[in-house]
Amino acid sequence: MPESAITRVEVQHLAGLARISLSDDELDHLAQELPAILEHVRVVQSAAGDDVAPMSHPLPISNVFRPDAARAGLTTDEALAGAPASEQDRFLVPKILEEE
């Protein structure tokens, strides 16, 4: 068996580690396909030399933040103005849990 061959048992083990349920047909199919997938990964890994730094984006990016300044919020009446129902200056929502 060539070094790059992957057995059905190995595919089943990998699927178990990934918590993926695979049918018998899927195990057989992936046992044939995984060596080609891994070879493609090797090609991509070899494309960048040691002089190329790892990056998360192809272009430099920077976040733009506004100054963190306190500002006035909504009043209680403004916040509740669009609510379908309110009670005691609070949003009134349907009960979803039964009280004991």
TORTI-328543 format. One record per atom (N, C-alpha, C, O): residue in three letters; atom name; x negated, y, z negated. Coordinates in pm, whole numbers, plus 32768, in hexadecimal, padded with zeros to 4 digits. Each point is the difference from the previous one (the first is absolute). Layout:
% TORTI-328543
{pt 'Ala', 'CA', {X, Y, Z}} ...
% end
This chain:
% TORTI-328543
{pt 'Met', 'N', {7FAB, 7F8B, 8000}} {pt 'Met', 'CA', {8055, 8075, 8000}} {pt 'Met', 'C', {7FA6, 807C, 8000}} {pt 'Met', 'O', {7FA4, 8009, 7FAF}} {pt 'Pro', 'N', {8075, 8059, 80AB}} {pt 'Pro', 'CA', {7FAE, 8078, 8004}} {pt 'Pro', 'C', {800D, 804F, 7F7F}} {pt 'Pro', 'O', {8061, 7FF2, 7FB6}} {pt 'Glu', 'N', {7F3A, 8062, 8032}} {pt 'Glu', 'CA', {7FFD, 804E, 7F84}} {pt 'Glu', 'C', {8078, 805D, 7FF3}} {pt 'Glu', 'O', {802D, 801B, 7F91}} {pt 'Ser', 'N', {8007, 8017, 80E0}} {pt 'Ser', 'CA', {806D, 8060, 7FFB}} {pt 'Ser', 'C', {8089, 7FBE, 7FF9}} {pt 'Ser', 'O', {8065, 8045, 7FF4}} {pt 'Ala', 'N', {7FA1, 7F35, 8015}} {pt 'Ala', 'CA', {8082, 7FBC, 7FFB}} {pt 'Ala', 'C', {803C, 800C, 7F74}} {pt 'Ala', 'O', {7FB9, 7FFA, 7F9B}} {pt 'Ile', 'N', {80C9, 8016, 8062}} {pt 'Ile', 'CA', {8048, 800C, 7F82}} {pt 'Ile', 'C', {8067, 7F90, 7FFD}} {pt 'Ile', 'O', {804C, 7FEE, 805F}} {pt 'Thr', 'N', {7FB5, 7FC8, 7F35}} {pt 'Thr', 'CA', {805C, 7F8F, 7FF7}} {pt 'Thr', 'C', {8089, 802E, 7FD3}} {pt 'Thr', 'O', {8011, 806D, 7FC9}} {pt 'Arg', 'N', {8050, 7F3D, 804F}} {pt 'Arg', 'CA', {8089, 801A, 7FD5}} {pt 'Arg', 'C', {8006, 800B, 7F68}} {pt 'Arg', 'O', {804C, 8051, 7FCB}} {pt 'Val', 'N', {7F65, 7F5F, 7FEF}} {pt 'Val', 'CA', {7FFB, 8004, 7F6D}} {pt 'Val', 'C', {7FCB, 8087, 7FD1}} {pt 'Val', 'O', {8032, 8037, 7F9E}} {pt 'Glu', 'N', {7F6A, 7FFF, 80A6}} {pt 'Glu', 'CA', {7FCA, 8083, 7FDB}} {pt 'Glu', 'C', {8068, 806E, 8018}} {pt 'Glu', 'O', {800C, 805D, 7FB0}} {pt 'Val', 'N', {803F, 7F98, 80BD}} {pt 'Val', 'CA', {8069, 8063, 801C}} {pt 'Val', 'C', {806B, 7FF7, 7F93}} {pt 'Val', 'O', {8030, 8067, 7FD0}} {pt 'Gln', 'N', {7FF3, 7F20, 8009}} {pt 'Gln', 'CA', {8064, 7FEE, 7F97}} {pt 'Gln', 'C', {7FCD, 803B, 7F7C}} {pt 'Gln', 'O', {804D, 803D, 7FB6}} {pt 'His', 'N', {7F31, 7FB1, 802D}} {pt 'His', 'CA', {7FC5, 8039, 7F86}} {pt 'His', 'C', {8004, 8099, 8005}} {pt 'His', 'O', {8024, 8040, 7F9D}} {pt 'Leu', 'N', {7FB8, 7FFB, 80D5}} {pt 'Leu', 'CA', {8004, 8092, 800F}} {pt 'Leu', 'C', {808E, 8034, 7FF2}} {pt 'Leu', 'O', {8017, 8067, 7FC1}} {pt 'Ala', 'N', {8049, 7F51, 8079}} {pt 'Ala', 'CA', {808C, 802A, 7FF5}} {pt 'Ala', 'C', {802D, 7FFB, 7F6F}} {pt 'Ala', 'O', {804B, 8057, 7FD3}} {pt 'Gly', 'N', {7F87, 7F45, 7FE3}} {pt 'Gly', 'CA', {8022, 7FF8, 7F72}} {pt 'Gly', 'C', {7FC6, 8074, 7FB1}} {pt 'Gly', 'O', {8042, 8038, 7FA9}} {pt 'Leu', 'N', {7F40, 7FEC, 8076}} {pt 'Leu', 'CA', {7FC1, 8072, 7FBC}} {pt 'Leu', 'C', {804B, 8082, 801D}} {pt 'Leu', 'O', {800D, 8056, 7FA9}} {pt 'Ala', 'N', {8024, 7FB5, 80D3}} {pt 'Ala', 'CA', {804A, 8079, 8028}} {pt 'Ala', 'C', {8094, 7FF8, 7FDB}} {pt 'Ala', 'O', {804C, 805E, 8017}} {pt 'Arg', 'N', {7FDC, 7F30, 7FAF}} {pt 'Arg', 'CA', {808C, 7FE9, 7FDB}} {pt 'Arg', 'C', {805D, 800D, 8078}} {pt 'Arg', 'O', {8068, 8042, 7FFA}} {pt 'Ile', 'N', {7F6E, 7F7E, 8074}} {pt 'Ile', 'CA', {804E, 8001, 807B}} {pt 'Ile', 'C', {802D, 7F71, 801C}} {pt 'Ile', 'O', {7FAF, 7FA3, 7FFE}} {pt 'Ser', 'N', {80D1, 804C, 801B}} {pt 'Ser', 'CA', {8034, 7F7C, 8025}} {pt 'Ser', 'C', {7FF5, 7FF0, 8097}} {pt 'Ser', 'O', {8033, 8053, 804C}} {pt 'Leu', 'N', {7F8C, 7F43, 7FDE}} {pt 'Leu', 'CA', {7FF1, 7FE5, 808E}} {pt 'Leu', 'C', {8038, 7F76, 8020}} {pt 'Leu', 'O', {7FED, 7FA1, 7FB4}} {pt 'Ser', 'N', {8057, 8055, 80BD}} {pt 'Ser', 'CA', {8032, 7F7E, 802D}} {pt 'Ser', 'C', {7F8C, 7FAE, 8037}} {pt 'Ser', 'O', {7F92, 8034, 8012}} {pt 'Asp', 'N', {8087, 7F4D, 8007}} {pt 'Asp', 'CA', {7F98, 7FAA, 8039}} {pt 'Asp', 'C', {7FD3, 8034, 8088}} {pt 'Asp', 'O', {7F88, 7FFD, 801F}} {pt 'Asp', 'N', {80D6, 8032, 8032}} {pt 'Asp', 'CA', {7FDD, 8036, 8084}} {pt 'Asp', 'C', {7FA9, 807E, 7FF3}} {pt 'Asp', 'O', {7FA1, 8012, 804C}} {pt 'Glu', 'N', {8080, 8043, 7F53}} {pt 'Glu', 'CA', {7FB2, 807A, 7FEA}} {pt 'Glu', 'C', {7F73, 7FDF, 7FCF}} {pt 'Glu', 'O', {7F9F, 8041, 8028}} {pt 'Leu', 'N', {8054, 7F5A, 7F82}} {pt 'Leu', 'CA', {7F7C, 7FD6, 7FD1}} {pt 'Leu', 'C', {7FAB, 7FCF, 8074}} {pt 'Leu', 'O', {7F8A, 8023, 800B}} {pt 'Asp', 'N', {80B1, 7F8B, 804B}} {pt 'Asp', 'CA', {7FB7, 7FCD, 8073}} {pt 'Asp', 'C', {7FD7, 8072, 805E}} {pt 'Asp', 'O', {7F8F, 8003, 8032}} {pt 'His', 'N', {80CD, 8059, 7FE6}} {pt 'His', 'CA', {7FE5, 8071, 805A}} {pt 'His', 'C', {7F90, 8058, 7FC8}} {pt 'His', 'O', {7FA4, 8026, 804A}} {pt 'Leu', 'N', {8063, 7FFB, 7F35}} {pt 'Leu', 'CA', {7F9B, 8056, 7FC4}} {pt 'Leu', 'C', {7F77, 7FBC, 7FF6}} {pt 'Leu', 'O', {7F99, 8043, 8007}} {pt 'Ala', 'N', {8066, 7F3B, 7FE8}} {pt 'Ala', 'CA', {7F80, 7FB8, 7FFE}} {pt 'Ala', 'C', {7FB9, 8010, 8086}} {pt 'Ala', 'O', {7F85, 8001, 8005}} {pt 'Gln', 'N', {80C6, 800B, 8066}} {pt 'Gln', 'CA', {7FC5, 8015, 8084}} {pt 'Gln', 'C', {7FDD, 8092, 8018}} {pt 'Gln', 'O', {7F9B, 801E, 8040}} {pt 'Glu', 'N', {80B7, 803E, 7F8D}} {pt 'Glu', 'CA', {7FEF, 808F, 801B}} {pt 'Glu', 'C', {7F9B, 8046, 7FA5}} {pt 'Glu', 'O', {7FBC, 805D, 802D}} {pt 'Leu', 'N', {8037, 7F7A, 7F57}} {pt 'Leu', 'CA', {7FAA, 8047, 7FA2}} {pt 'Leu', 'C', {7F6E, 800A, 802B}} {pt 'Leu', 'O', {7FC3, 8069, 7FEB}} {pt 'Pro', 'N', {8001, 7F31, 804F}} {pt 'Pro', 'CA', {7F74, 8011, 802D}} {pt 'Pro', 'C', {7FEF, 8073, 8064}} {pt 'Pro', 'O', {7F9E, 804A, 7FF8}} {pt 'Ala', 'N', {80BF, 7FC6, 8064}} {pt 'Ala', 'CA', {7FF9, 806F, 8060}} {pt 'Ala', 'C', {8013, 8086, 7FB9}} {pt 'Ala', 'O', {7FBC, 8062, 8021}} {pt 'Ile', 'N', {809E, 7FA3, 7F7F}} {pt 'Ile', 'CA', {8016, 807C, 7FB4}} {pt 'Ile', 'C', {7F82, 8026, 7FB3}} {pt 'Ile', 'O', {7FD7, 8074, 8000}} {pt 'Leu', 'N', {7FEC, 7F29, 7FBF}} {pt 'Leu', 'CA', {7F86, 801B, 7FB4}} {pt 'Leu', 'C', {7F8D, 802B, 805B}} {pt 'Leu', 'O', {7FAE, 8053, 7FD9}} {pt 'Glu', 'N', {804C, 7F77, 809E}} {pt 'Glu', 'CA', {7F98, 8029, 805F}} {pt 'Glu', 'C', {8014, 8091, 8029}} {pt 'Glu', 'O', {7F9F, 804B, 800D}} {pt 'His', 'N', {80DC, 7FDD, 8008}} {pt 'His', 'CA', {801C, 808D, 8021}} {pt 'His', 'C', {7FD9, 805C, 7F8C}} {pt 'His', 'O', {7FCC, 806D, 8016}} {pt 'Val', 'N', {804B, 7F67, 7F6F}} {pt 'Val', 'CA', {7FD8, 804F, 7F8C}} {pt 'Val', 'C', {7F68, 800F, 7FFD}} {pt 'Val', 'O', {7FCD, 806C, 7FE2}} {pt 'Arg', 'N', {7FEB, 7F28, 803D}} {pt 'Arg', 'CA', {7F6D, 8007, 8003}} {pt 'Arg', 'C', {7FD0, 8066, 8068}} {pt 'Arg', 'O', {7FA1, 804A, 7FE8}} {pt 'Val', 'N', {80A1, 7FB8, 808B}} {pt 'Val', 'CA', {7FD9, 805F, 8069}} {pt 'Val', 'C', {8016, 808F, 7FD1}} {pt 'Val', 'O', {7FAB, 8056, 8013}} {pt 'Val', 'N', {80C7, 7FC3, 7FAF}} {pt 'Val', 'CA', {801D, 8087, 7FCF}} {pt 'Val', 'C', {7F9D, 8028, 7F93}} {pt 'Val', 'O', {7FD1, 8072, 7FFD}} {pt 'Gln', 'N', {800F, 7F32, 7FA9}} {pt 'Gln', 'CA', {7FA1, 801E, 7F95}} {pt 'Gln', 'C', {7F76, 801F, 8037}} {pt 'Gln', 'O', {7FB8, 8052, 7FC6}} {pt 'Ser', 'N', {8022, 7F70, 80A7}} {pt 'Ser', 'CA', {7F7A, 8018, 8036}} {pt 'Ser', 'C', {7FF9, 807E, 8055}} {pt 'Ser', 'O', {7F92, 802A, 8026}} {pt 'Ala', 'N', {80DF, 8013, 7FFA}} {pt 'Ala', 'CA', {8001, 8075, 8057}} {pt 'Ala', 'C', {7FBA, 8078, 7FBF}} {pt 'Ala', 'O', {7FB8, 8049, 8045}} {pt 'Ala', 'N', {805B, 7FCB, 7F3C}} {pt 'Ala', 'CA', {7FC2, 8071, 7FBB}} {pt 'Ala', 'C', {7F7C, 7FD3, 7FC2}} {pt 'Ala', 'O', {7FF9, 7F9B, 7FBA}} {pt 'Gly', 'N', {7F9F, 80B1, 8062}} {pt 'Gly', 'CA', {7F7D, 7FE0, 7FC7}} {pt 'Gly', 'C', {7FF2, 8031, 7F72}} {pt 'Gly', 'O', {805D, 803C, 7FC9}} {pt 'Asp', 'N', {7F30, 7FAC, 7FFD}} {pt 'Asp', 'CA', {7FE6, 802A, 7F76}} {pt 'Asp', 'C', {7FFA, 8098, 7FF2}} {pt 'Asp', 'O', {800F, 8036, 7F92}} {pt 'Asp', 'N', {7FDB, 800F, 80DE}} {pt 'Asp', 'CA', {7FF6, 8092, 7FFB}} {pt 'Asp', 'C', {8088, 8045, 8006}} {pt 'Asp', 'O', {8007, 807B, 7FFB}} {pt 'Val', 'N', {8067, 7F38, 800F}} {pt 'Val', 'CA', {8086, 803A, 8005}} {pt 'Val', 'C', {8040, 7FF2, 7F77}} {pt 'Val', 'O', {8013, 7F91, 7FCE}} {pt 'Ala', 'N', {800E, 80E1, 7FF7}} {pt 'Ala', 'CA', {803C, 7FFF, 7F7A}} {pt 'Ala', 'C', {8092, 7FD2, 8007}} {pt 'Ala', 'O', {8047, 8023, 805F}} {pt 'Pro', 'N', {7FE6, 7F90, 7F3E}} {pt 'Pro', 'CA', {808D, 7FDA, 7FFC}} {pt 'Pro', 'C', {8057, 807C, 7FF1}} {pt 'Pro', 'O', {7FD9, 8061, 7FBF}} {pt 'Met', 'N', {809D, 7F9B, 807D}} {pt 'Met', 'CA', {805A, 8073, 7FF6}} {pt 'Met', 'C', {8091, 7FD1, 7FFE}} {pt 'Met', 'O', {8020, 7F92, 802D}} {pt 'Ser', 'N', {8035, 80C2, 7F9D}} {pt 'Ser', 'CA', {808E, 7FE0, 7FFE}} {pt 'Ser', 'C', {804B, 8045, 8070}} {pt 'Ser', 'O', {806F, 7FD7, 8024}} {pt 'His', 'N', {7F55, 8093, 8015}} {pt 'His', 'CA', {803F, 804B, 806C}} {pt 'His', 'C', {7F95, 8022, 8068}} {pt 'His', 'O', {7F8D, 8017, 7FDC}} {pt 'Pro', 'N', {8099, 7FEE, 80A4}} {pt 'Pro', 'CA', {7F9D, 8020, 8066}} {pt 'Pro', 'C', {7FD3, 8092, 7FFF}} {pt 'Pro', 'O', {7F94, 8020, 8032}} {pt 'Leu', 'N', {80BE, 8038, 7F96}} {pt 'Leu', 'CA', {7FDE, 808E, 7FF9}} {pt 'Leu', 'C', {7FFD, 802B, 7F6E}} {pt 'Leu', 'O', {8049, 7FC9, 7FAE}} {pt 'Pro', 'N', {7F63, 8099, 8032}} {pt 'Pro', 'CA', {7FFF, 8030, 7F74}} {pt 'Pro', 'C', {8087, 803C, 7FDD}} {pt 'Pro', 'O', {803D, 8046, 8050}} {pt 'Ile', 'N', {7FF0, 7F9F, 7F38}} {pt 'Ile', 'CA', {8080, 8038, 7FD2}} {pt 'Ile', 'C', {7FEB, 8040, 7F77}} {pt 'Ile', 'O', {7FA4, 7FDC, 7FB6}} {pt 'Ser', 'N', {80B1, 8082, 802C}} {pt 'Ser', 'CA', {7FFD, 803B, 7F7A}} {pt 'Ser', 'C', {808F, 8023, 7FDA}} {pt 'Ser', 'O', {8051, 8026, 8055}} {pt 'Asn', 'N', {7FCC, 7FCE, 7F2C}} {pt 'Asn', 'CA', {8085, 8021, 7FCE}} {pt 'Asn', 'C', {8008, 8096, 7FE8}} {pt 'Asn', 'O', {7F9F, 803F, 7FD6}} {pt 'Val', 'N', {80D4, 7FF8, 8044}} {pt 'Val', 'CA', {8017, 808E, 7FE7}} {pt 'Val', 'C', {8064, 8009, 7F8D}} {pt 'Val', 'O', {8071, 7FD2, 800B}} {pt 'Phe', 'N', {7F62, 8068, 7F89}} {pt 'Phe', 'CA', {8055, 800A, 7F8A}} {pt 'Phe', 'C', {8023, 8093, 7FE8}} {pt 'Phe', 'O', {7FAF, 8059, 8019}} {pt 'Arg', 'N', {80C8, 7FBD, 7FB7}} {pt 'Arg', 'CA', {8025, 8087, 7FD6}} {pt 'Arg', 'C', {7FD5, 8012, 7F70}} {pt 'Arg', 'O', {7FF0, 7F9E, 7FB8}} {pt 'Pro', 'N', {7FFE, 80DC, 801D}} {pt 'Pro', 'CA', {7FDC, 8016, 7F74}} {pt 'Pro', 'C', {806C, 7FC8, 7FA4}} {pt 'Pro', 'O', {8077, 800B, 801E}} {pt 'Asp', 'N', {7F61, 7FBC, 7F74}} {pt 'Asp', 'CA', {805D, 7FC9, 7FA0}} {pt 'Asp', 'C', {802D, 806F, 7FA2}} {pt 'Asp', 'O', {7FC2, 8019, 7F98}} {pt 'Ala', 'N', {80AA, 8028, 808D}} {pt 'Ala', 'CA', {8032, 8071, 7FB3}} {pt 'Ala', 'C', {808E, 7FE2, 7FD1}} {pt 'Ala', 'O', {8051, 7FC9, 804A}} {pt 'Ala', 'N', {7FCC, 805C, 7F3A}} {pt 'Ala', 'CA', {8086, 7FEC, 7FCA}} {pt 'Ala', 'C', {8060, 805F, 8046}} {pt 'Ala', 'O', {7FDF, 8073, 801C}} {pt 'Arg', 'N', {8099, 7F5C, 7FFF}} {pt 'Arg', 'CA', {8067, 8056, 803B}} {pt 'Arg', 'C', {8086, 7FD7, 7FC8}} {pt 'Arg', 'O', {8011, 7F92, 7FCB}} {pt 'Ala', 'N', {804D, 80C6, 8041}} {pt 'Ala', 'CA', {8085, 7FE8, 7FC8}} {pt 'Ala', 'C', {8043, 7F8C, 8049}} {pt 'Ala', 'O', {7FF7, 7FF4, 807A}} {pt 'Gly', 'N', {804C, 7FB8, 7F38}} {pt 'Gly', 'CA', {804C, 7F91, 8039}} {pt 'Gly', 'C', {8093, 8023, 800C}} {pt 'Gly', 'O', {8027, 8073, 7FEE}} {pt 'Leu', 'N', {8029, 7F2A, 802F}} {pt 'Leu', 'CA', {8090, 8015, 800A}} {pt 'Leu', 'C', {803D, 800C, 7F75}} {pt 'Leu', 'O', {7FD1, 7FC3, 7FA1}} {pt 'Thr', 'N', {8097, 808D, 8056}} {pt 'Thr', 'CA', {804E, 8003, 7F85}} {pt 'Thr', 'C', {8055, 7F82, 7FFC}} {pt 'Thr', 'O', {800D, 7FBA, 8065}} {pt 'Thr', 'N', {802C, 8028, 7F28}} {pt 'Thr', 'CA', {8055, 7F89, 7FF4}} {pt 'Thr', 'C', {8075, 8009, 8060}} {pt 'Thr', 'O', {8023, 7F9C, 8040}} {pt 'Asp', 'N', {801B, 80D9, 7FCC}} {pt 'Asp', 'CA', {8071, 8010, 805A}} {pt 'Asp', 'C', {7FD7, 7FED, 8092}} {pt 'Asp', 'O', {8049, 7FC3, 804E}} {pt 'Glu', 'N', {7F42, 8070, 7FD7}} {pt 'Glu', 'CA', {7FD0, 7FEF, 808A}} {pt 'Glu', 'C', {7FE2, 7F6D, 801F}} {pt 'Glu', 'O', {801F, 7FCF, 806D}} {pt 'Ala', 'N', {7FA6, 7FEC, 7F33}} {pt 'Ala', 'CA', {7FDE, 7F73, 8015}} {pt 'Ala', 'C', {807D, 7FAB, 800C}} {pt 'Ala', 'O', {8004, 7FA3, 8051}} {pt 'Leu', 'N', {8064, 807B, 7F61}} {pt 'Leu', 'CA', {807A, 7FB1, 8002}} {pt 'Leu', 'C', {8065, 802D, 8069}} {pt 'Leu', 'O', {8068, 7FC0, 8011}} {pt 'Ala', 'N', {7F7A, 80AD, 8036}} {pt 'Ala', 'CA', {8060, 8038, 8060}} {pt 'Ala', 'C', {8023, 7F9D, 806E}} {pt 'Ala', 'O', {8073, 7FFB, 802C}} {pt 'Gly', 'N', {7F2F, 7FB6, 8001}} {pt 'Gly', 'CA', {801C, 7FA2, 806D}} {pt 'Gly', 'C', {8024, 7F75, 7FD2}} {pt 'Gly', 'O', {8016, 7FA7, 8052}} {pt 'Ala', 'N', {7FF0, 8044, 7F2B}} {pt 'Ala', 'CA', {801D, 7F7A, 7FCB}} {pt 'Ala', 'C', {8095, 7FE1, 800E}} {pt 'Ala', 'O', {8053, 8059, 7FEB}} {pt 'Pro', 'N', {7FCF, 7F2C, 8036}} {pt 'Pro', 'CA', {808E, 7FDD, 800B}} {pt 'Pro', 'C', {8048, 8006, 7F78}} {pt 'Pro', 'O', {8078, 801A, 7FF9}} {pt 'Ala', 'N', {7F3B, 7FCB, 7F9A}} {pt 'Ala', 'CA', {803D, 8006, 7F7B}} {pt 'Ala', 'C', {7F94, 801F, 7F9A}} {pt 'Ala', 'O', {7F8C, 7FD9, 800F}} {pt 'Ser', 'N', {809E, 8070, 7F88}} {pt 'Ser', 'CA', {7FA3, 801E, 7F93}} {pt 'Ser', 'C', {804E, 8003, 7F7E}} {pt 'Ser', 'O', {807A, 8012, 7FFD}} {pt 'Glu', 'N', {7F3A, 7FDB, 7F96}} {pt 'Glu', 'CA', {803E, 8001, 7F7C}} {pt 'Glu', 'C', {7F96, 802B, 7F9C}} {pt 'Glu', 'O', {7F91, 7FCA, 8001}} {pt 'Gln', 'N', {808E, 8094, 7FA9}} {pt 'Gln', 'CA', {7FA5, 8034, 7F9A}} {pt 'Gln', 'C', {7F7A, 802A, 803D}} {pt 'Gln', 'O', {7F96, 7FDD, 7FCC}} {pt 'Asp', 'N', {806F, 806F, 80A0}} {pt 'Asp', 'CA', {7F89, 8033, 8046}} {pt 'Asp', 'C', {7FA3, 7F8F, 802F}} {pt 'Asp', 'O', {7F86, 8011, 8002}} {pt 'Arg', 'N', {80B4, 7F7E, 8024}} {pt 'Arg', 'CA', {7FB3, 7F8F, 8034}} {pt 'Arg', 'C', {8048, 7FC6, 8079}} {pt 'Arg', 'O', {8079, 8010, 800F}} {pt 'Phe', 'N', {7F3B, 7FAC, 8048}} {pt 'Phe', 'CA', {803C, 7FBA, 8070}} {pt 'Phe', 'C', {8053, 7F8C, 7FCA}} {pt 'Phe', 'O', {7FD3, 7FB9, 7FA6}} {pt 'Leu', 'N', {80A3, 8034, 808F}} {pt 'Leu', 'CA', {8055, 7F91, 7FD7}} {pt 'Leu', 'C', {7FFA, 7F97, 806F}} {pt 'Leu', 'O', {8023, 801B, 8073}} {pt 'Val', 'N', {7FB1, 7F6F, 7F68}} {pt 'Val', 'CA', {7FF1, 7F94, 8062}} {pt 'Val', 'C', {8052, 7F89, 7FD3}} {pt 'Val', 'O', {801D, 7FF3, 7F89}} {pt 'Pro', 'N', {8007, 7FB6, 80D4}} {pt 'Pro', 'CA', {804F, 7F8A, 7FD9}} {pt 'Pro', 'C', {7FAF, 7FA4, 7FA5}} {pt 'Pro', 'O', {7F87, 7FF3, 800F}} {pt 'Lys', 'N', {80BD, 7FCD, 7F93}} {pt 'Lys', 'CA', {7FC0, 7FA2, 7FA5}} {pt 'Lys', 'C', {7FDE, 7F82, 804F}} {pt 'Lys', 'O', {8054, 7FCC, 8049}} {pt 'Ile', 'N', {7F31, 8004, 7FA7}} {pt 'Ile', 'CA', {7FD9, 7F85, 8047}} {pt 'Ile', 'C', {7FE2, 7F8E, 7FA0}} {pt 'Ile', 'O', {7FFA, 7F8C, 802A}} {pt 'Leu', 'N', {7FF2, 8092, 7F58}} {pt 'Leu', 'CA', {7FE5, 7F99, 7F9C}} {pt 'Leu', 'C', {806D, 8005, 7F96}} {pt 'Leu', 'O', {802C, 806B, 7FD7}} {pt 'Glu', 'N', {7FFE, 7F22, 7FFE}} {pt 'Glu', 'CA', {8063, 7FFA, 7F95}} {pt 'Glu', 'C', {7FBA, 8014, 7F7B}} {pt 'Glu', 'O', {7F94, 7FCA, 7FEA}} {pt 'Glu', 'N', {80A8, 8083, 7FBF}} {pt 'Glu', 'CA', {7FC9, 8014, 7F7A}} {pt 'Glu', 'C', {802F, 7F90, 7FA7}} {pt 'Glu', 'O', {8070, 7FCE, 800F}} {pt 'Glu', 'N', {7F3A, 8009, 7F94}} {pt 'Glu', 'CA', {8025, 7F94, 7FA4}} {pt 'Glu', 'C', {8037, 8037, 7F80}} {pt 'Glu', 'O', {8025, 7FB4, 7FA6}} 
% end
